[in-house]
């Protein structure tokens, strides 16, 4: 779980020029006050993802880990802002640290995508969580909220997960809102029957009707991000892993 759930709620600028109008839960922007004090000019946030090309055959993890050994993967969703490295928090750099720092140690309210410390390594558990901020400009996991609509899912059914050991296609099968300490956050199960029950529950709760259905023989990843003004809930998108050939 998160060390500090409150840290998942960055201040919201209603006049943000990067505000995402396609976000079904985006807060409506108020009309500008012509007498208001002008806002100071914003300094653009560097796009660190452009340092490394992501070919279909993999990511240069040697270069990434030379900067930060905590890097354990890269998540990519075509035609979206999701194109980021993933870290596994360490003794030196905790979950709290990655809530407010990029993977290459730049202080930034957007933080970094990070995994839980479950399993013998990243993505080895039956259900591996990847956490990320829900940014109002659509960056990081801001795009996940769009999976509440069937039309968005229909065009974004498969993500790509790159790791140093194996690359995967991630077939999305469910998207829903759940409590942060509820049944949906289970990561280890007592046998395949219990795991299949969990998968069936996810499909039943889902806002979308998926084209793919997982089985208890699959491993899955759960992408998790905050829900506006509901600090005990998270919006989750789940997909099962299929190794790339």
N, C-alpha and C positions, 0 to 999 in steps of 0.2 A: 504494500500500500504506500501512499505518498507520505513523506515525512511532514509536509506542511500543505494540506489541501488549499489553504487560503492563497498560497503562492500561485495557484493556477488561474487567478483572476487578475490579469493586468488591467491597469486603468484604461477605460474606453474613451477614445476620442471620437465624439459623434460626428465631427467634421473631417474625419480621416479620408483623404482622397483615395485611399486604397480600400475603402469600405466595400465589402462584397455584396452587391445587390441581389445575387442569386442565393444567398444564404437564407433558408426559409425561416430561421429564428433570429435573423439580424435585427437589432434594435433600430426602429425608424429614425432617420436623422432629422433633428428639428430644423426649422427655418432659421437661416442666419439672421442675427441681429445686426442691422446696418450700423448701429452705434457701438457695437462691441469692440473691445480693444483687439487690434489685429494679432493673430497668432505669430509667434516667432517662426522663422524658417526652419524646417526639419532637416536634420542631417541624414542622408540616405544610409540605410543599413547595408553593409557590404554583402554581396551574394557569395557566400563561401562555397556553395555547391558547384560553382563554375570552375573551380580549380581542378576538378578531376572529371574527365570524360567517363561516362558510364556505358561501355559497349555492351552488346547483348551477351558477350561471353564472360563478363565479370567486371570487377572494380579493382583498382590498384590499392589493395589493402596494405601492401608494404609501405607505400607513401603515406597513407592515412595513419597507420600505426606508428610511423616514425614521429608524427606530431602528437598522437595520443594513443597509447596502447589499449585504452578502454574501447576503442572502436571495434564493434563486433558484427556489423552488417550495414547494408544500405537498402532503403526502401524506396521504390519508384512506382508511381502510378501515372501512366501516360496521360497527357492532356489535363494535368492538374499541377498544383504547387508541390505535391508530395514527391520530393526528389532529394532525399537527405540521408546522411549517415546516421547510424544507430550506435549508441554506446551502452556498455554494461557497467553500471556504477561500481567503483572499486573502493578499497580502504582509503585511498588517497583522495578520490573525487566521488562524493556521495550523491545520492538522489537529489538532495537539496541543492547541491552545487549545480547540477545539470538543469535544474528548473530556471536558472538565471544565467547560464553560460552556454556558449556554443561548444561544439565538439572540439574546436581548436582553442578553447580557453579564452574566448572573447566574452566579456560581460555583455549580456544581451537579454532583454525581457522575453524574447522568443524561446530561449532555452534550447534544448536538444532532445531529440527522440531517444528514449532509453528503455531498457528492458528491466524486468524483475530479476532478482538473484535466485532463480528457481531452476533446478535441474543441474546436471553435471557440467553444463555449458549453455551458451545462448541457444534458444530454440530447440532444446532437447526434451523439454517437458511436453506432456500431452497438450497443454494449453499455455502458450507463451504470450505474455502481455508486452505490448509496446505502448508507452505513454508519450503524449505530446500535448503542448498547449493548443488551445483553440483560439487562434488569433483572428481578430475581427477583419483583418485585411485578407484573410483566406490562406495565409502562410501556415507552415507547420501542419498541424492537424485541423486547421480551419475548414478544409474541404470535406472532412468526414461528415459534417452535418448534412451535406447534400445527399448522403445516402439515405436520408429519410424519404426521398422521393424515388419512385420506381423508374422514372424517366432518366434520372442521373445514373442509377445502378445499371440500367440497360446499356449505357455507353461506357461504363467503367467497371466491368465485372472481374477483371483480373489485374492484380498488382504483381510486381516483381520484387523478390527479396534476395539480395546477394549476400553471401557470407564467405569467409576465407575458405571454408571446407566444401560448400555446396551452394549452388544457386537454385532458386525455387520460383515457380509460379504460385501465386496465392489466389485461389478461387473463392471469391466472396460468396458466402451463403447466408449471412444474417447481419442485421443492423438494428439496434434497439437501445433504449435507455434503461439503466439498471442502477441499483444502489451500489456504492463502492465496497460495502462489506456483505453483499448478498450472494446468493447461490451462483450467479453469473460470473463471479470472480474466482471460482474454483479453478485450480491449475493442475492438481494431481488427483487421480481417480482410482478407486478400488476395483480395478478390473474393467473389461470392455463393456459390460452391461451398464455399469454406472456411467461410463463415458458416453455411451450411446444415448442414455437417458438425458444427459446434459446437452448433447448436440440436438436432440429432438426438441428440448425445451427452448433452445436458441432459435431454431427454425420457427417454432410456434409463436415466439415473442416478436419475431422480426417484422419491421415496417415494410420490408420488400419481399417480393416473391422471387427467389433466386433460381437461376438456371442450373445450379450445381448443388448436390447434396453430399455431405461428408459421411464417412463411416467411422466406426471406432478404431479402425486400423490406421486412420490418418492422424497426423499431428496438426494442430491448428495454431494460428496466431490471432490475438485479440488486440485490435487497435483501439486505444481508449483515450478519450479527451473529456474535458469538463463540460458541464451544462450550465448555461447562464442562469445566475441567481438561484442555483440549486446545488449547494456545495457538497451534499451527500450523494449526488448522482453523477454518473458518467454516461456519455454516449459511446457505444461500442460497435465496431465493425469487425466481423469475424470471417476468416478465410482459412481454408485448409491447404497444406503445403504439398506441391507436386514437384519433384526434382526436375530441373531443366535437363534435357538430353544433351 
